[in-house]
């Protein structure tokens, strides 16, 4: 099982503004996001990412099993295309493996990304670095006790001002 974290980020490492707004990422970031989730067949997100996606009309993401981590009760109005869970990242990865998935597409937010990192569950990272800097917001990784090294696989220019960094986590 390969676990891939994909995020559009500001140059100073934020995935959303303080109010949760992530509508500032480029068209190329959104296209890559959808392509990767479709290829993986699943998209794993936290409660706040789910709420933002719902608010902006993206949820549920098409052509993918949508997995939402939440300790709060959320009514599943979408049927088999959506799984709402309070299980640990390791348990959900195992469940996705049992369902036949070979890749887990991790879409954040910061708390969930840190939970996966803390359990050593991230194998690859794609950062679409957008030409924007703001002083407060939601970090790619919430403060937590973990550390890992990365190996750069590729750098790709997505448009005139956005670059994609693709890393492998060294284990």
N, C-alpha and C positions, 0 to 999 in steps of 0.2 A: 504494500500500500504506500503510495506517495501522497504526501500532504503538501499542497501548494497554497501559500498565502499570496493573495493578489490585492494590491491597494493603490489607489490614486493618492499621492501625498504632496503636500506643499514642500517647498525646498527646506523648511525647517522641521519636517517630520510629523505634520498633522494630517489626519485623514478626514477631519471635519472641523468646522468652526465651533465655537463655544456652544452655540444653540443647536448643534447637531447637523447643520447644513453642509452637505457635501456636493451641492449642485454646481460647484465651481470647476469640476474636473472636465477635461476636454472630451470631445466626441470620440477621439481615438482611444482614450482610456475606457470609456463606456463600451465601445465596440470590442476591445480586448477582453474586458470583464465578461461580457455576454458570450463571446467565443470560447473562453476558457471554461465557463460554467457549463455551457452546452457540451463541450468535449468531455468534461468530467462526469456530467450527468447529475451533478448535485451541487448545491451551494449551501455552505454552513455559515450561519451568522448568529450574532447575539441579539438580545431583545431590543436594544437601541437601534441597531442597524435594521432590524425588521421593522421597527416603528417608522424610521426614516423612509425606508423603501415603500412601505404602505402609504405614507403621507404623499410621496412623490408619484405614486401610481405604478411603481415597478414590481410590487409584490402581488402574487407569487411570481418568481422569475420563471419564464417559459422553458420548456425542454430540460428541466432539472428537478430533482427532488430537493425541496426547500427545507432545510433543517434549522430550526430556531431554538437556541439555548435560552431558557428562561426559568427562573425560580417562581415567577408569578404565573397564575393560571391565564392562559390565552386560549380563547375558543378557536378551534380549527374549523373555519368555514370553507376550506378549500379541498377537503378530502385527502386522497392518497398522495397528492402532489406536495403535501406539507406534513412535516413531522415536528411537533413541538415537544421539547424534552428538557428535563433537569438533570440528566445523567452527566457523568464526567466526560471530558474529551476522549479519553481512552475507550470508554464504553461505547461512545457514538462511533468512533473509528472502527471498532470491532463490529458493530451493527451494520455499518455501511459495507464492510468487507463481506459479511454474511449475505448481504443483498446483492453481491456481485460487483460492487464498484472497486476499481483499482486505483483511483485517484480521489482524494478529498479536496474540494475547492473551498478554502477558508477565506471568507470575505469580511471578517471583523465583526465587531469593532475592537477597540483597544483592550478592553478587559478580556474578551475571548481570545484574542491573539496572544496575550500574556499567559492565559491558562494553557494554551497549546504549547507555547514556548517553554513554560515551566515544566511541562511533562515530557519535553524533548520530542514533540510530535511534528515539528515543521521540517520539511525536507528541502523545499524550494521557496524562493520569494521573488515576486515580481513587484517592483515599485515603478509606477508611472509618475515621474517627478514633474509636477506642474509648476509653471513660472509664477508662483504666488507665495507670499510670506505673510503670515498673520501671527500676532503675539499670543493669542489664547485659543485653545481648542482641544480636540480629542487627539491624543497621540496615537501613533501606530501601535505602540505597546504601552499599556498602562504600567505604572510603577509596580515592579514585582521583583522577586529574587530569581533571576535566571541570567545566563550568559551563553552565547555561542559565537563561533567564528563562521565567516562566510567566504566562499570562493566565487568570484565573479565569473559568470558563464557568458554573458552577452550584454552589450550596450546597444540600444537601437533608438534612433531618432524617430519619434512618432509623428511630429509635425514641426513647424518652425521653432517652437519653444519648449516642447515636451520631449523628455527622454525616458526610455524604459530601461531599468536596471534589472537584470535577471541573475539571481544568486542561487548557489547550492549551499545548504547548511553542512558544515564539516562535522561529522560525527565520529 
